[in-house]
Amino acid sequence: MAAKAELLAPAGDRERLKMAVLYGADAVYLAGRQFGMRSAAANFSDEDLRWAVQYAHARNVKIYVTCNTLPREEELTLLPAYLEFLQDAGVDALIIADLGVLELAKRHAPELARHVSTQFGVINSATACALYELGADTVVLARETPLTDIRRIRENTPKDLKLEAFVHGAMCVSFSGRCLLSNYLTGRDANRGQCAQPCRWKYHLVEETRPGQYFEITEDGGTFILNSRDMRMIEHLPELLDAGVSSLKIEGRMKSAYYTAVTTNAYRHALDAALARETLDPLWVRETEKCSHRPYTTGFYFGEPGQHYAEASYFSDAEIAAVVQRCDEAGNAVLTQRNKVFPGDPLELLLPQGAPVPFSAGELRDEEGNPIPDTRRAMMPFLMRLPAPAPEGAVVRRLLQQKAFEKD
């Protein structure tokens, strides 16, 4: 097992970056407004990118920027200046899915590490070694790579080539995201960061001579024939580390700041336990049930993934209630509302160190100190006593009976 391994968390905007850093990420991956695979995320302007580097580096966290679309010919003229900007801004690495971009990065941003994206589809040591010879520092393995093959890849590649693997989040029914279904059906190209996720739609058949009559397509009891579960490997980090993975990646730049906080916090504790060869507290597995998710699978790591999911529901045992603006040593806090809170609500304070702290909401007050019956206005500041001192950005959440819902 590697003596040191990296927890890599996603960030789609400034708030999610702060959550990732607060809850224990060693590195954060994000995108600028160009060349990133999640064009629908808020992403980072040039000013935001400079801020992100300064904020993260001040807290000993690295910043990796995605340049993992497959650029068209006319876009190549824009890449050199962008790569030079990223180097000047001080980012730590580029995530690249195209050999041409890899070559341009060597020329125009030679000081930055070069990570080959999962979009490249690396599943064997020959490809990994070839990419190393071409200047890659890290390869992000395809999600389809089984654990037994990861061991062999590690044995047959240079020791200073790092292997990165996904441990949590959404999975794609296509091989490492190389999919044209969205482009065919909506004109939004998944390989250019615009996937509409039509693999998760509910499909029916219409017979040519019977317009308007819809017939179900059934597979395992459902009509979501291309639908995928989410990955969760939190219980198997020791196996990944023993196989030679040194960077553990959480998917989710499109997901909420709350998701980023919960998953980063859970995997931080799980990784620390794995590195110390300690038994994982089941608490941290349960934490992954407290953010929006589809039914979990271990993906392709242990053979057939059981990937298909026959409906559209997501689940969660909790939801965000508020975010701490400031808090004194006695727990008197100013918070920003994210969902309505009532006195007596069952809440938990999610601290960066240690287990979540359960408590019941006490008296609520507005910014002037006047009692209020609830936090009815979206994003309103309010006062509430917390069960422990909490840092800026800490999450307060409300516990739920497991809630199922459909995402847009």
Residue pairs with C-beta under 8 A, 6 or more apart in sequence:
1 238
1 241
1 242
1 274
1 275
1 277
2 241
2 244
2 245
2 246
3 275
4 246
4 275
5 241
5 245
5 246
5 247
5 248
5 271
5 274
5 275
6 26
6 27
6 246
6 247
6 248
7 24
7 25
7 26
7 27
7 248
7 250
7 264
7 267
7 268
7 271
8 25
8 26
8 27
8 28
8 29
8 64
8 164
8 247
8 248
8 249
8 250
9 20
9 23
9 25
9 27
9 28
9 29
9 250
9 260
9 263
9 264
10 16
10 20
10 28
10 29
10 30
10 169
10 250
10 251
10 252
10 253
10 255
10 260
11 17
11 19
11 20
11 28
11 29
11 30
11 52
11 253
11 260
12 30
12 38
12 41
12 42
12 43
12 253
12 254
12 255
13 41
13 42
13 43
13 44
13 48
13 257
14 44
14 48
14 51
14 52
15 257
16 253
16 256
16 257
16 260
17 28
17 30
17 52
17 55
17 56
18 55
18 257
18 393
19 257
19 258
19 260
19 261
19 264
19 393
19 395
20 28
20 61
20 260
20 261
20 264
21 28
21 55
21 56
21 59
21 61
22 261
22 352
22 391
22 393
22 394
23 260
23 261
23 264
23 265
23 268
23 350
23 352
24 264
24 265
24 267
24 268
24 269
24 352
25 61
25 264
25 268
26 61
26 62
27 61
27 62
27 63
27 64
27 92
27 247
28 52
28 56
28 61
28 62
28 63
28 64
29 63
29 64
29 65
29 66
29 95
29 249
29 253
30 43
30 44
30 49
30 52
30 63
30 64
30 65
30 66
30 253
31 37
31 38
31 41
31 43
31 44
31 65
31 66
31 193
31 253
32 43
32 44
32 45
32 46
32 49
32 65
32 82
32 86
33 43
33 44
33 45
33 46
34 78
34 82
35 66
35 67
35 68
35 69
35 71
35 75
35 79
35 82
35 101
36 43
36 65
36 66
36 67
36 68
36 69
36 193
37 66
37 68
37 69
37 97
37 117
37 119
37 177
37 193
38 66
38 193
38 253
38 254
39 192
39 193
39 194
40 193
40 194
40 254
41 253
41 254
44 52
46 85
46 89
49 65
49 86
49 89
49 91
50 89
50 90
52 63
53 63
53 89
53 90
53 91
54 90
56 62
56 63
57 63
57 90
62 92
62 93
63 90
63 91
63 92
63 93
64 91
64 92
64 93
64 94
64 95
64 115
65 86
65 91
65 93
65 94
65 95
66 94
66 95
66 117
67 79
67 82
67 83
67 86
67 94
67 95
67 96
67 101
67 105
68 95
68 96
68 97
68 98
68 117
68 119
69 97
69 98
69 191
69 192
69 193
70 97
70 98
70 119
70 191
70 192
71 79
71 98
71 100
71 101
76 100
76 104
79 101
79 104
79 108
80 104
80 107
80 108
83 94
83 104
83 105
83 108
83 109
83 112
84 108
84 109
86 94
86 109
86 112
87 108
87 109
87 110
87 111
87 112
91 112
92 112
92 113
93 112
93 113
93 114
93 115
93 137
93 138
94 105
94 109
94 112
94 113
94 114
94 115
95 115
95 116
95 117
95 140
96 102
96 105
96 114
96 115
96 116
96 117
96 120
97 116
97 117
97 119
97 120
99 134
102 114
102 116
102 131
102 134
102 135
102 136
103 134
103 135
105 112
105 114
105 135
106 114
106 135
113 137
113 138
114 135
114 136
114 137
114 138
115 136
115 137
115 138
115 139
115 140
115 164
116 122
116 131
116 136
116 138
116 139
116 140
117 140
118 140
118 141
118 142
118 143
118 166
118 176
118 177
119 176
119 177
119 178
119 191
120 127
120 131
120 139
120 140
120 142
120 176
121 127
121 142
121 175
121 176
121 178
122 128
122 131
122 139
122 140
122 141
122 142
122 145
123 141
123 142
123 144
123 145
123 149
124 149
124 153
125 152
125 153
125 155
125 156
125 157
127 139
128 139
128 153
128 157
128 161
128 163
129 156
129 157
129 158
129 161
131 139
132 139
132 157
132 158
132 161
136 161
137 160
137 161
137 162
138 161
138 162
138 163
138 164
138 247
139 161
139 162
139 163
139 164
140 164
140 165
140 166
140 247
140 249
141 150
141 153
141 163
141 164
141 165
141 245
142 175
142 176
143 166
143 171
143 172
143 176
143 231
143 299
143 300
144 175
144 176
144 300
145 153
145 165
145 300
146 300
146 301
146 302
146 303
147 239
147 240
147 243
147 301
147 302
150 163
150 165
150 240
150 243
150 244
150 245
151 243
151 244
153 163
153 244
154 163
154 243
154 244
155 244
157 163
162 246
162 247
163 244
163 245
163 246
163 247
164 245
164 246
164 247
164 248
164 249
165 240
165 245
165 247
165 248
165 249
166 231
166 233
166 249
166 250
166 251
166 299
167 231
167 232
167 233
167 234
167 237
167 240
167 248
167 249
167 250
167 267
168 230
168 231
168 232
168 233
168 234
168 250
168 251
168 252
168 263
168 267
168 288
169 230
169 231
169 250
169 251
169 252
169 255
169 263
170 228
170 230
170 231
170 251
170 252
170 294
171 228
171 229
171 230
171 231
171 297
171 299
171 305
171 307
172 179
172 199
172 228
173 179
173 199
173 226
173 227
173 228
173 307
174 181
174 190
174 199
177 190
177 191
177 195
178 191
179 190
179 191
179 195
179 199
180 189
180 190
180 191
181 190
181 198
181 199
181 226
182 188
182 189
182 190
182 194
182 195
182 196
182 197
182 198
183 189
183 190
183 191
185 196
185 198
186 196
186 198
188 194
188 195
188 196
189 195
198 226
199 226
199 227
199 228
200 224
200 226
200 227
200 228
200 312
201 224
202 223
202 224
202 312
203 217
203 223
203 224
203 225
203 226
204 214
204 215
204 216
204 217
204 223
205 214
205 215
205 216
205 217
206 212
206 213
206 214
206 215
207 213
207 215
216 223
217 223
217 225
219 225
219 308
219 310
220 308
220 310
221 310
222 309
222 310
222 311
223 310
224 308
224 309
224 310
224 311
224 312
227 308
227 309
227 310
227 311
227 312
228 294
228 307
228 308
228 309
229 294
229 295
229 296
229 297
229 305
229 306
229 307
229 308
229 309
230 293
230 294
230 295
230 296
230 297
231 251
231 296
231 297
231 298
231 299
232 288
232 293
232 296
232 297
232 298
233 240
233 298
233 299
233 301
234 266
234 267
234 270
234 280
234 284
234 285
234 288
235 270
235 280
235 285
236 298
236 301
237 248
237 267
237 270
237 271
237 273
237 274
237 280
238 274
238 277
239 301
240 248
240 301
241 274
241 275
248 267
248 271
250 260
250 263
250 264
250 267
252 259
252 260
252 263
255 292
256 291
256 292
256 320
257 320
257 323
258 291
258 319
258 320
258 338
258 395
258 397
259 291
259 292
261 350
261 395
262 287
262 288
262 290
262 291
262 350
262 395
263 288
263 291
265 287
265 350
265 352
266 284
266 285
266 287
266 288
267 284
269 281
269 284
270 280
270 284
273 279
273 280
273 281
273 284
274 280
283 355
286 317
287 356
288 296
289 315
289 316
289 317
289 402
290 316
290 317
290 318
290 397
291 316
291 318
292 314
292 315
292 316
292 405
292 407
293 314
293 315
293 316
294 309
294 313
294 314
294 315
295 309
295 315
297 305
297 306
297 307
298 305
299 305
299 307
312 406
312 407
313 404
313 405
313 406
314 404
314 405
314 406
314 407
315 402
315 403
315 404
316 400
316 402
316 403
316 405
317 399
317 400
317 401
317 402
317 403
318 348
318 397
318 398
318 399
318 400
319 339
319 397
319 398
319 400
319 403
320 338
320 339
320 395
320 396
320 397
320 398
321 337
321 338
321 339
321 341
321 345
321 347
321 396
321 397
321 398
322 335
322 336
322 337
322 338
322 339
322 341
322 375
322 382
322 384
322 395
322 396
323 335
323 336
323 338
323 393
323 394
323 395
323 396
324 333
324 334
324 335
324 386
324 390
324 391
324 392
324 393
324 394
324 395
324 396
325 333
325 334
325 335
325 336
325 381
325 392
326 333
326 334
326 392
327 333
327 334
327 386
327 389
327 390
327 391
327 392
327 394
328 389
329 389
330 385
330 389
331 385
331 386
331 387
331 388
331 389
331 390
332 383
332 385
332 386
333 383
333 384
333 385
333 386
333 390
334 367
334 381
334 382
334 383
335 381
335 382
335 383
335 384
335 396
336 379
336 380
336 381
337 375
337 377
337 378
337 379
337 380
337 381
337 382
338 379
339 398
340 374
340 375
340 376
341 347
341 361
341 364
341 374
341 375
341 382
341 384
341 398
342 361
342 364
342 373
342 374
343 361
343 362
343 363
343 364
343 373
343 374
344 360
344 361
345 360
345 361
345 398
346 358
346 360
346 398
346 399
347 358
347 359
347 360
347 361
347 396
347 397
347 398
347 399
348 356
348 357
348 358
348 359
348 396
348 397
348 399
349 356
349 357
349 359
349 386
349 387
349 388
349 390
349 394
349 395
349 396
350 356
350 394
350 395
350 396
350 397
351 357
351 388
351 390
351 394
352 391
352 394
357 387
357 388
358 387
358 399
359 386
359 387
361 384
362 384
362 385
363 371
363 384
363 385
364 371
364 372
364 373
364 374
364 375
364 382
364 383
364 384
365 371
365 372
365 382
365 383
365 384
366 372
366 380
366 381
366 382
366 383
367 381
367 382
367 383
369 383
372 382
375 382
384 396
386 396
